[in-house]
């Protein structure tokens, strides 16, 4: 007679560990038919992809907040996404986690000949060019045709600001770029004027002009060696901080924002700004 395992017997083997093998075993258990987790078993690459993206943003958020304790947890969540995808691929006999590790270690060694090979010392700029050259050689060796067009290869699913930055980087490499950030500032003023004209006239075109303005703003950030996603996150945090100060000041007066005038909140905003 077969005796069913108790839940305690099953879970006893899965104690926390520093070994990546334990995480792989846990993922395998979650994906085991009949005894695994119903939610995990229901997932596929497409349904997990949004979680993978979200976890990457959680990592970036912890870094922006300089919260190393939170960063440890968020990196674990992001690692789980890699393990999850690798497990699903293993079930399809496509590849497994070991293949993923082998592929990335081989790539890092191959693309850093100045560290692991005989190429001489490099500057950060030349390393970037070396990486791109080796990457192109890898594609050629695999018989993979180069994408058509200078802007090819930028994933559509990227956040809009990041994708704009990458498109501009690619255009810059073939000479389509300004050499002076002041020229980009002039373009921003031009786009702002076009928005003004649209607002005063055909407002149906205003949204498109706003898109042009945002694209130009990304270009300015690029020329100033700033990551537009990062600087916008910083501005969002600044706005939250200052608006929180407005709410606190109003609360001291027995008010909520909806009870205050715009002029009153503007004055409190200026106070919050000055205090920083």
C-alpha positions in Angstrom: 0.0 0.0 0.0 1.3 3.4 -0.9 1.3 5.9 1.9 0.8 9.6 1.0 3.5 12.0 2.1 2.5 14.5 4.7 2.8 18.1 3.8 5.4 18.5 6.6 7.5 15.7 5.1 7.5 17.5 1.7 8.3 21.0 3.0 11.0 19.8 5.4 13.4 19.2 2.5 12.9 22.8 1.3 14.7 25.0 3.9 16.3 28.3 2.9 19.8 28.0 1.5 22.6 30.0 -0.1 22.9 27.4 -2.8 21.3 28.2 -6.2 20.5 24.5 -6.5 17.9 24.9 -3.7 16.1 27.6 -5.6 16.1 25.4 -8.7 14.6 22.5 -6.7 11.9 24.8 -5.3 11.0 26.0 -8.7 10.8 22.5 -10.0 8.5 21.6 -7.1 6.3 24.5 -7.8 6.0 23.4 -11.5 5.4 19.7 -10.8 2.0 18.6 -12.1 -0.6 17.5 -9.4 1.6 18.4 -6.4 2.9 21.8 -7.5 1.3 25.3 -7.2 -1.8 25.7 -9.3 -0.9 29.3 -10.1 2.7 28.6 -11.1 1.6 25.6 -13.2 -0.8 27.8 -15.1 1.9 30.3 -16.2 3.9 30.5 -19.5 6.6 32.7 -21.0 4.1 35.3 -22.1 2.2 35.6 -18.7 5.5 35.7 -16.7 7.1 38.4 -18.9 5.3 41.3 -17.4 6.4 40.2 -13.9 10.0 40.0 -15.2 9.8 43.6 -16.4 8.1 44.8 -13.1 10.8 43.1 -11.0 13.5 44.9 -12.9 11.8 48.2 -12.1 11.6 47.2 -8.4 15.4 46.7 -8.5 15.9 50.1 -10.0 13.6 51.6 -7.4 15.5 50.1 -4.5 18.7 51.5 -6.0 17.2 54.9 -6.5 16.2 54.9 -2.8 19.6 53.6 -1.8 17.8 50.8 0.2 20.3 48.0 0.2 18.1 45.7 2.4 15.3 46.1 -0.1 17.7 45.7 -3.0 18.7 42.3 -1.7 15.1 41.1 -1.7 14.3 42.7 -5.1 17.4 41.0 -6.7 16.1 37.7 -5.4 12.7 38.4 -7.0 14.4 39.2 -10.3 16.6 36.0 -10.0 13.4 34.1 -9.5 12.1 35.4 -12.9 15.2 33.9 -14.6 14.8 30.6 -12.8 11.1 30.5 -13.7 11.7 31.1 -17.4 14.6 28.6 -17.5 12.4 26.0 -15.8 9.6 26.4 -18.4 12.2 26.1 -21.2 13.6 22.9 -19.5 10.1 21.4 -19.5 10.0 22.0 -23.3 13.5 20.5 -23.6 14.8 23.7 -25.1 17.4 24.7 -22.5 17.9 24.8 -18.7 19.3 27.1 -16.1 22.8 25.6 -16.5 22.6 26.5 -20.2 21.7 30.1 -19.3 24.7 30.4 -16.9 27.1 28.8 -19.5 25.9 31.1 -22.2 26.3 34.3 -20.2 29.7 33.3 -18.8 30.9 32.4 -22.3 29.6 35.8 -23.6 31.3 37.8 -20.9 34.7 36.1 -21.4 34.4 36.5 -25.2 33.4 40.1 -25.1 36.1 41.1 -22.6 39.4 40.1 -24.4 41.0 43.1 -22.7 40.4 41.3 -19.3 40.5 37.6 -20.3 42.5 37.7 -23.5 45.5 39.4 -24.9 44.0 42.7 -26.0 45.7 45.7 -24.4 44.3 48.2 -21.9 41.2 50.0 -23.0 39.2 53.1 -22.1 35.5 52.9 -21.3 34.7 54.4 -24.7 36.9 51.9 -26.6 35.5 49.0 -24.5 32.0 50.0 -25.7 33.1 49.9 -29.3 34.9 46.6 -28.8 31.8 45.1 -27.3 29.7 46.2 -30.3 32.3 44.9 -32.8 32.4 41.5 -31.1 28.6 41.4 -30.9 28.4 42.0 -34.6 31.0 39.2 -35.3 29.0 36.8 -33.2 25.9 37.4 -35.2 27.8 37.0 -38.5 29.3 33.7 -37.2 25.8 32.4 -36.4 24.7 33.3 -39.9 22.3 35.7 -38.5 21.7 38.5 -41.0 22.2 42.1 -39.8 18.9 43.9 -39.3 18.1 46.3 -42.0 18.6 50.0 -41.2 20.7 51.9 -38.8 17.9 51.9 -36.2 17.1 48.2 -36.3 17.4 46.1 -33.2 15.8 48.4 -30.6 13.0 46.4 -28.9 9.5 47.9 -29.3 8.6 46.8 -25.8 11.1 49.0 -24.1 9.7 52.0 -22.1 9.2 54.9 -24.4 11.9 57.1 -22.9 14.5 54.3 -23.0 13.6 53.4 -26.5 13.9 57.0 -27.7 17.4 57.1 -26.1 18.5 54.0 -27.8 17.1 55.1 -31.2 19.0 58.4 -30.8 22.2 56.6 -29.9 22.0 54.5 -33.0 21.3 57.5 -35.2 24.3 59.3 -33.6 26.6 56.5 -34.6 26.0 57.2 -38.3 26.4 60.9 -37.9 22.8 62.0 -37.5 23.2 64.1 -34.4 24.0 67.6 -33.0 27.4 68.3 -31.6 26.2 70.9 -29.0 23.5 70.5 -26.4 22.5 74.1 -27.0 21.3 73.1 -30.5 19.0 70.5 -28.8 17.7 73.3 -26.5 16.8 75.3 -29.6 14.9 72.3 -30.9 13.1 72.0 -27.6 12.0 75.7 -27.9 10.9 75.0 -31.5 8.8 72.1 -30.3 7.3 74.1 -27.5 6.3 76.8 -30.1 4.7 74.2 -32.2 2.7 73.0 -29.2 1.6 76.6 -28.6 0.4 76.9 -32.2 -1.5 73.6 -31.9 -3.2 74.7 -28.6 -4.1 78.1 -30.1 -5.3 76.4 -33.4 -5.8 72.8 -34.2 -5.7 71.1 -30.8 -6.0 67.7 -32.4 -2.3 67.9 -33.3 -1.2 69.0 -29.9 -0.6 65.5 -28.5 1.7 64.6 -31.4 3.7 67.8 -30.8 4.0 66.9 -27.1 5.5 63.6 -28.2 8.1 65.5 -30.3 8.9 67.7 -27.3 9.4 64.6 -25.1 11.7 63.1 -27.7 13.7 66.3 -27.9 14.0 66.3 -24.1 15.4 62.8 -24.1 17.9 64.0 -26.7 19.0 66.8 -24.4 19.4 64.3 -21.5 21.5 62.1 -23.7 23.8 65.1 -24.7 24.2 65.8 -21.0 25.1 62.2 -20.3 22.0 61.7 -18.2 19.6 58.7 -18.3 16.1 60.2 -19.0 14.4 57.4 -17.1 16.6 58.0 -14.1 16.2 61.8 -14.0 12.5 61.5 -14.5 12.3 59.1 -11.6 14.2 61.6 -9.5 11.8 64.4 -10.5 8.8 62.2 -9.7 10.3 61.6 -6.2 10.9 65.3 -5.8 7.3 66.1 -6.8 6.0 63.5 -4.3 8.2 65.0 -1.5 7.2 68.6 -2.1 3.5 67.8 -2.5 3.7 65.8 0.7 5.1 68.9 2.4 2.1 70.9 1.0 -0.3 68.3 2.5 1.5 68.4 5.9 1.4 72.2 6.0 -2.3 72.3 5.1 -3.1 69.6 7.7 -1.5 71.9 10.3 -4.1 74.5 9.2 -6.9 71.9 9.5 -7.2 71.7 5.7 -6.9 69.2 2.9 -5.6 70.0 -0.6 -9.1 70.0 -2.0 -10.0 72.7 0.6 -7.1 75.0 -0.4 -6.8 77.4 -3.3 -4.2 77.0 -6.0 -2.5 80.2 -4.9 -2.2 78.8 -1.4 -0.8 75.5 -2.6 1.6 77.3 -4.9 2.9 79.4 -2.0 3.5 76.3 0.1 5.2 74.6 -2.9 7.6 77.5 -3.0 8.3 77.1 0.7 8.9 73.4 0.3 11.3 74.1 -2.6 13.2 76.8 -0.6 13.5 74.5 2.4 15.4 71.9 0.2 
